[in-house]
């Protein structure tokens, strides 16, 4: 079932036909969040995804998968303004190993697209393992309704997102003046057309509106390197801390709440996270989540 068709289906039927977990997973105690640390990017991805039940839990044979990496800035990986290319490549590989028919990557960048795709290292790394890395075309944005939106009742969303069978969100953890940090929920702005600058007004409500419409099947927060200051574009290596970590899960609120720790921000004080929790998008109180930490080396 395509996402476009899913949105036309009654929520109760959709829950029963699309999101019912396989029976073999019901008896398995799968954590809500995986914190993988002290490893290199590909190994971090492998261990985190395996601990969540494996990529086959999220991607089925024949699926068309859209991956949302952050490619928005004309920066190299060590500057930590864009998703680590080795993290992206490993996710692509796992998707194909699980039977994905096609894996697409694209981002509506803020700097010149070709330079962003190249300098981030993502295009080369993802194409090397078979991904279809595309540039964004204005004609492919479609105005769609947002039934659960409060301030945004409609917005332009890229057609390939609406047509995808599965979406995997791979943001990088970095500082941002709006909301304190740019993490998973904000990463979906790269799927949007129109005047995105206007979303920064009443941001806590509007970013949640968008996330009621676009939902990831899996979220992998790249914290191999974290941009602690002067985000989102950065540039100064003194602002970057090498953490060699990533956080993986399916709850967008919990993933972002954990990511706030890198910036010494109490997630309970973050307005967009409180808004997201109030609308049932996820859990803000991490004490209510089962969290597993995996250390790859000592």
C-alpha positions in Angstrom: 0.0 0.0 0.0 1.4 3.4 -1.0 1.4 6.2 1.5 -0.9 8.2 -0.7 -3.5 5.4 -0.6 -2.9 4.9 3.1 -3.9 8.5 3.9 -7.2 7.8 2.1 -7.9 4.8 4.3 -9.8 4.9 7.6 -7.3 5.0 10.5 -8.7 1.9 12.2 -8.4 -0.2 9.1 -5.0 1.1 8.4 -3.8 0.2 11.8 -5.0 -3.3 11.4 -3.8 -3.9 7.9 -0.5 -1.9 7.7 1.1 -1.6 11.2 0.2 -4.8 12.9 3.6 -6.3 13.8 4.6 -9.8 12.6 3.6 -12.4 15.1 7.2 -13.5 15.6 8.1 -10.1 17.0 5.2 -9.9 19.5 7.0 -12.3 21.9 10.3 -10.5 21.6 11.3 -7.8 24.1 12.5 -5.2 21.7 13.7 -2.0 23.4 12.1 1.4 22.5 15.4 3.1 22.0 18.9 1.8 21.1 21.9 3.8 22.0 24.9 2.5 20.1 28.3 4.0 21.0 32.0 3.7 20.8 32.1 2.4 17.2 32.5 3.4 13.6 29.4 4.5 11.6 28.6 1.2 9.7 29.1 -0.9 12.8 26.9 1.4 14.9 24.1 1.2 12.4 24.4 -2.6 12.2 24.2 -3.2 15.9 21.4 -0.6 16.5 19.2 -2.0 13.7 19.8 -5.6 14.8 18.8 -4.7 18.4 15.5 -3.3 17.1 14.7 -6.5 15.4 16.6 -6.1 12.1 15.9 -4.1 9.0 13.4 -6.7 7.8 11.1 -5.5 10.6 10.9 -2.1 8.8 11.5 -2.9 5.1 9.8 -5.7 3.2 10.6 -7.3 -0.2 9.6 -5.0 -3.0 9.3 -1.9 -1.0 10.3 1.5 -2.4 12.1 3.2 0.5 12.8 7.0 0.9 15.7 7.9 3.1 15.8 11.4 4.6 19.4 12.3 5.3 20.4 15.9 5.9 22.3 17.1 2.8 21.2 20.8 3.2 24.6 22.5 3.6 27.8 22.9 1.6 29.9 21.2 4.3 32.2 18.2 4.5 31.4 15.4 7.0 33.9 16.5 9.7 32.0 19.8 10.0 28.9 17.9 11.3 26.3 19.9 9.5 25.1 17.0 7.4 24.4 13.3 8.0 27.5 11.1 8.1 27.7 9.4 4.7 28.9 6.1 6.1 25.8 5.9 8.3 23.6 6.6 5.2 25.4 4.0 3.1 25.0 1.3 5.7 21.3 2.0 6.0 20.9 1.8 2.2 22.7 -1.6 2.2 20.5 -3.0 4.9 17.4 -1.9 3.0 18.5 -3.8 -0.1 19.4 -6.8 2.0 15.9 -6.8 3.3 14.5 -6.9 -0.2 13.9 -3.2 -1.0 13.1 -2.7 -4.7 14.5 0.9 -4.7 16.0 3.2 -2.2 15.8 7.0 -2.9 17.6 9.9 -1.3 16.9 13.6 -1.9 16.8 16.8 0.0 15.7 20.4 -0.7 19.0 22.0 0.2 19.7 25.4 1.6 23.0 25.8 -0.3 23.6 25.0 -4.0 22.3 21.4 -4.4 25.1 19.9 -6.4 27.8 21.1 -4.1 25.8 20.0 -1.0 25.3 16.5 -2.4 28.9 16.2 -3.4 30.6 17.9 -0.4 28.5 16.0 2.2 29.9 12.8 0.7 26.4 11.3 0.8 25.8 11.1 -2.9 28.9 9.2 -3.6 28.5 6.9 -0.6 24.9 6.1 -1.3 25.2 5.6 -5.0 28.1 3.2 -4.4 25.7 0.8 -2.7 22.9 1.2 -5.2 20.8 4.1 -4.0 18.9 6.4 -6.4 20.2 9.9 -5.3 18.0 12.5 -6.9 17.8 16.3 -7.0 14.6 18.0 -6.1 12.4 19.5 -8.8 9.7 22.1 -8.0 7.1 20.4 -10.2 7.1 17.3 -8.0 5.9 19.2 -4.9 2.1 18.7 -4.3 -0.2 20.6 -2.1 -1.7 18.1 0.3 -4.1 18.4 3.2 -2.9 18.0 6.8 -6.0 16.7 8.5 -4.5 16.8 12.0 -2.8 20.2 11.5 -3.6 23.1 13.8 -1.9 26.0 12.0 -1.0 24.2 8.8 -4.0 22.7 7.2 -2.1 22.1 3.9 1.4 22.3 2.6 3.5 21.3 -0.4 5.2 17.9 0.1 7.4 16.1 -2.4 5.5 13.5 -4.4 8.1 10.7 -3.9 7.5 11.0 -0.1 3.8 10.4 -0.6 4.4 7.5 -2.9 7.0 5.7 -0.8 6.2 2.4 0.9 8.6 3.2 3.8 10.4 6.2 5.1 13.7 6.1 7.1 14.7 9.3 8.8 18.5 9.8 9.3 19.1 13.3 10.8 22.3 14.5 12.3 22.3 15.9 15.8 23.2 19.6 15.7 22.6 22.9 17.3 19.9 25.2 15.9 18.6 28.5 17.2 15.0 27.4 16.6 14.0 24.7 19.0 17.5 24.4 20.5 18.6 21.6 18.2 17.9 20.2 14.8 17.1 16.5 15.1 14.6 14.1 13.6 11.3 16.0 13.5 12.9 19.1 12.0 14.7 17.0 9.4 11.4 16.5 7.5 11.6 20.2 6.4 13.8 18.9 3.6 10.7 17.2 2.1 8.7 20.4 1.9 8.2 23.0 -0.8 6.9 26.5 -0.4 8.3 29.2 1.9 9.8 27.2 4.6 11.1 30.3 6.4 7.5 31.0 7.4 7.4 27.8 9.4 9.8 29.3 11.9 7.0 31.5 13.1 4.9 29.4 15.6 7.5 26.7 14.9 6.5 24.4 17.8 3.0 23.9 16.4 3.9 23.9 12.7 6.7 21.4 12.9 4.3 19.0 14.8 1.6 19.7 12.1 4.1 18.4 9.5 5.0 15.4 11.5 1.4 14.4 11.8 1.4 14.0 8.0 4.9 12.6 7.4 5.9 9.7 9.6 9.1 7.6 9.6 9.0 3.9 10.0 12.5 4.1 11.5 14.6 6.9 12.9 18.4 6.8 13.2 19.9 9.9 14.8 23.5 10.3 13.7 25.6 11.5 16.6 28.9 10.2 15.3 29.9 13.9 15.2 27.7 16.5 16.9 27.7 20.2 16.0 27.3 21.7 19.5 27.3 25.4 18.6 26.6 27.8 15.7 24.2 25.4 13.9 22.7 24.5 11.6 25.3 25.3 9.0 28.4 25.4 11.3 31.8 25.4 9.7 34.2 25.8 12.6 35.7 22.4 13.7 36.0 23.8 17.2 32.2 23.6 17.4 32.2 19.8 16.7 32.4 17.0 19.2 33.1 13.5 18.1 30.7 11.3 20.1 30.8 8.1 18.0 27.1 7.4 18.8 23.8 7.0 17.2 20.2 6.7 18.6 17.7 4.5 16.9 14.0 3.9 17.4 10.5 4.4 16.1 9.2 7.1 18.4 10.1 10.5 17.0 9.5 12.3 20.3 11.6 10.0 22.3 14.5 10.1 19.8 14.5 13.9 19.8 14.1 14.0 23.5 17.2 11.8 23.9 19.1 13.9 21.4 18.6 17.1 23.5 21.0 15.6 26.0 23.9 16.5 23.7 23.0 20.2 24.1 22.3 20.0 27.9 18.6 20.8 27.2 15.9 19.4 29.3 13.5 18.0 26.8 10.5 18.8 29.0 11.3 22.5 28.4 11.2 22.2 24.6 7.9 23.5 23.3 7.7 21.4 20.1 8.4 18.2 22.0 5.7 19.0 24.5 3.4 19.8 21.7 4.2 16.6 19.9 3.6 14.6 23.1 0.3 16.3 23.7 -0.9 15.2 20.2 0.1 11.6 20.7 3.1 11.5 18.5 5.3 9.9 21.1 6.6 9.9 24.6 8.6 12.7 26.1 9.4 11.1 29.5 12.3 8.8 28.7 11.8 7.0 32.1 8.8 5.4 30.5 10.9 4.0 27.7 13.0 0.9 27.6 16.4 2.0 26.5 19.3 -0.3 25.6 22.9 0.9 25.3 25.3 -1.1 23.2 29.0 -0.4 23.5 31.0 -1.7 20.6 34.4 -1.2 22.2 35.9 -0.1 25.4 
